[in-house]
Amino acid sequence: MLRHWGEAGACDVAELLATELVTNALIHTDHGAEVTATVAPDALRVEVRDHVAGLPGPSHAPYADDGTHGRGLVLLQALADSWGVRPDGAGKVVWFELNGKATA
């Protein structure tokens, strides 16, 4: 669906950021996650909801053990046009938006 949305590479960025958020939710909560994506001609919004309270914050540096952790929110800050976290019942929603326009 996203192949025809946004500028070149936008689909790849969306996929990377979505998988980072889902991975964070699964690793750090042990309670699963729900993903919602809304695609409009000028924007994509992805929300990942988990069921554990506590707002995440980006690491200042990746964990030293294997170098594969601690980059999710750093990537979000660098690549998303906007993003945020909001409490949601017993859990939270981490979301991002990418601006773009359909390329039909």
C-alpha positions as semicolon CSV with decimal commas, in nm:
position;residue;x (nm);y (nm);z (nm)
1;M;0,000;0,000;0,000
2;L;0,279;0,244;0,083
3;R;0,477;0,178;-0,235
4;H;0,275;0,449;-0,409
5;W;0,281;0,692;-0,118
6;G;0,534;0,961;-0,052
7;E;0,872;1,032;-0,196
8;A;1,131;0,769;-0,283
9;G;1,238;0,583;0,029
10;A;0,939;0,689;0,240
11;C;0,806;0,333;0,246
12;D;1,141;0,204;0,375
13;V;1,152;0,468;0,649
14;A;0,795;0,388;0,753
15;E;0,875;0,017;0,769
16;L;1,191;0,074;0,973
17;L;1,021;0,301;1,225
18;A;0,714;0,080;1,261
19;T;0,922;-0,231;1,322
20;E;1,136;-0,045;1,577
21;L;0,828;0,063;1,773
22;V;0,670;-0,282;1,764
23;T;0,997;-0,445;1,866
24;N;1,032;-0,202;2,158
25;A;0,678;-0,276;2,272
26;L;0,731;-0,652;2,256
27;I;1,072;-0,652;2,423
28;H;1,001;-0,401;2,697
29;T;0,644;-0,491;2,794
30;D;0,592;-0,868;2,749
31;H;0,223;-0,789;2,694
32;G;0,191;-0,759;2,316
33;A;0,113;-0,454;2,107
34;E;-0,148;-0,313;1,874
35;V;-0,050;-0,127;1,556
36;T;-0,267;0,128;1,378
37;A;-0,163;0,300;1,055
38;T;-0,351;0,584;0,891
39;V;-0,251;0,676;0,537
40;A;-0,359;1,005;0,382
41;P;-0,229;1,172;0,065
42;D;-0,011;1,409;0,265
43;A;0,077;1,209;0,578
44;L;0,124;0,867;0,731
45;R;0,060;0,814;1,102
46;V;0,156;0,492;1,279
47;E;0,062;0,424;1,640
48;V;0,185;0,136;1,854
49;R;-0,015;0,075;2,171
50;D;0,105;-0,141;2,457
51;H;-0,050;-0,230;2,790
52;V;0,221;-0,128;3,035
53;A;0,242;0,214;3,198
54;G;0,561;0,412;3,190
55;L;0,675;0,645;2,919
56;P;0,986;0,549;2,721
57;G;1,283;0,774;2,664
58;P;1,564;0,744;2,412
59;S;1,892;0,595;2,525
60;H;2,190;0,824;2,514
61;A;2,393;0,539;2,367
62;P;2,318;0,186;2,254
63;Y;2,373;-0,087;2,508
64;A;2,732;-0,201;2,508
65;D;2,661;-0,575;2,509
66;D;2,592;-0,639;2,142
67;G;2,518;-0,300;1,985
68;T;2,168;-0,403;1,872
69;H;1,964;-0,225;2,140
70;G;1,891;0,135;2,228
71;R;1,844;0,280;1,881
72;G;1,465;0,269;1,829
73;L;1,369;0,609;1,966
74;V;1,692;0,764;1,838
75;L;1,591;0,655;1,486
76;L;1,244;0,790;1,548
77;Q;1,385;1,130;1,644
78;A;1,609;1,137;1,338
79;L;1,370;1,011;1,070
80;A;1,012;1,097;1,166
81;D;0,862;1,434;1,083
82;S;0,691;1,423;1,421
83;W;0,649;1,168;1,698
84;G;0,537;1,139;2,055
85;V;0,418;0,926;2,343
86;R;0,089;0,955;2,528
87;P;-0,056;0,762;2,820
88;D;-0,347;0,540;2,717
89;G;-0,544;0,368;2,990
90;A;-0,316;0,115;3,156
91;G;-0,053;0,155;2,884
92;K;0,076;0,403;2,633
93;V;0,080;0,485;2,262
94;V;0,403;0,569;2,083
95;W;0,336;0,728;1,745
96;F;0,511;0,884;1,449
97;E;0,412;1,076;1,139
98;L;0,580;1,106;0,803
99;N;0,484;1,383;0,564
100;G;0,458;1,310;0,195
101;K;0,232;1,304;-0,099
102;A;0,100;1,022;-0,310
103;T;0,299;0,945;-0,624
104;A;0,022;0,746;-0,799
